[in-house]
Amino acid sequence: MLHEKGVEQTTLADIARAADVPVGNVYYYFKTKNELVEAAITAHADNLQAMIGALDELPTPQDRLKALLNSWIDQRELTARYGCPTGSLASELDKRADGLDEAVARVMRDLVDWAAQQFQEMGRDDSRELAVALIAAYQGISLLTNTFREPELMAAEGRRLERWIESLA
């Protein structure tokens, strides 16, 4: 619901309806919407760690980075409808002064740090800059894919980024 409607437009009643539970059940676990948003950020962090764990099983950093790209491409239809789940949340929370922006920024930073490690394993001295460029390219194409409702934009950018990763080896 937070991804589909955004933080400001989602109510705890919306969450209860989507979960098919009485609204009191939602209030039992989440006294405020901020607690619910914190839980969503934690879920984003947990999902990222699980994904990184799976990617780290691949033999080369290039394979890992390209698999990351493919996971994004696989979500292109969802991205076309609602944007990047973490990026959209980060953008929305940045406008608030309650500290949740810092929590979601840590999730994004973990992704950048992981990507930087991959580029470093490829022998790149500019690994941090390359990681930021990769994540920025993804966030940018997510925005355009969502804005234009064109999933193929993400697929095309993913293919371009794969070639870019190959060229850096």
N, C-alpha and C positions, 0 to 999 in steps of 0.2 A: 504494500500500500504506500509506504514512504517513497518507493521508487516511482510508482505510477502517478501519485498525486502530489508528492513533495511533502516536506515536513509541515509547512504552514497550513496546507489544505487537508491534511490527514487528521482525523479525530480518533480518540480512543474507541468511540462507537464504530467508526469505520473498521478499525482493527478487529473488534469483536464480531462484527458482521462477516468480515472476510474469514475469520477463524471459526465461525459458526458456534460461538460461545456467548453466554450472557456478558454484557458489558462489565458487570461486577467482577467477573473472572479476570478480565484484563486489568482492572483497578487493583485486584489482589496482588498481581505481579509487578505492575507498573503504576506507581502512585501519580506520576506526572508524565506528560509527553516527553520531557527531557530524558526520563529514565528509559522510556521506550526507544528513543533515538540512541542513547548510549548502548542499549542492547543491540540495536541494528549495527552500530559501529563495531561492536565486539564481534558480531557475526561476520562483518566484512573482513575484519582482521583474521578471524579463524579460517574463513574460506581462503584468504590469501595464503596463509601458512600451509594449509592443506594442499593448495595448488603448487606452491613452491616446493613442498616436500615431494610431490609427484614429479615435478619438472626436474628436480635435482637427481632423480634416478636415471635421467637420460645421459648418454656418454659424453657429449661435448657441450661447451657453452653455446655454440651456434645452434645445436639441436634444441637446447633448452629455450633459447630466445625465440626460435622459430615456432616451437610448440606453444609458447606464450602468445605469440601473434595468432596462431591458429585457434587458440581458445577464445580470443577476442573476436575473430572472424566468425566463429561458430555462434556467437551471441549477437550477430549483426541485426537480426530481425527485432530482437528485444531492444537493442540500442537505437534502432530506427524509430521505435515507438516512444521510448522513455529516456534515452541517453545512457551514458555510462553510470551504473549504480553508485560507485564510489565518487566519481568526478562530479556528478549532479549533486550528491549529498554534500560534498566539500564546498561546492560553489554556493549552495543554499545556506549552509551553516556559517560561511565566512561573513555573512551579513548580520550575524548575531554576536552578542558579547557575553556568552555564557560558558565559554571554554570548550564547547563541543567541536568548534572549528579546529582546535589543537588536537583533539582526539582523532578526528578523521585525517588530519594532516599526518599523524604518525603512521597511519595505514599506507598513505601514499608514499611517505618517506621509506617505509619498509620495502615497497615495490621498487623504488628508485635504487635503494641500496643493493637489493638483490640483483637488479639488472647491471649495476656498476660492477658487482663481483663477477658477473659473467664476462663482461668486457675486459675486466682485469685478467681473468683466466685466459682470455684470447691474446694477452700480451699487450694490451693497449694502455698507454700512459694517460690517455685522456678518457679513462673509463667513466668517470663521474659525468662528464659533459655528454658522452655518448648515451649514457643511461637517461639523463634528463631529456635529451633529444628524442629518444625512443618513446618515453612516456608522454612527452609533450605532443609528439606526432599522433599517438593513440588518442589522447584527450581531444586534440583538434579534430581528428577524423570522426570521433564519437559525436562531437558537437555538430559537425556538418551532416553526418549521417542522420542524426536526429532532426536537425533543422529542415533538411530537404526530404526526410523520410525515404532515403535511398540507401538500402542495405548494401548495394553493390559498391558504393563509395568505400565502405570499410574493407570489402574484399580486395578491391584494387589497391588501396593503400597498404594492406597487409602484404600483398605480393611485392609491392615496391620496397617495403621495409625488409622483407626476406632477402631480396637482391642486395640491399644496402648492407645487411648483416654479413652476407657472404663476401661482399667486397672488402670488408674490414679485416677478414682473417688473414 
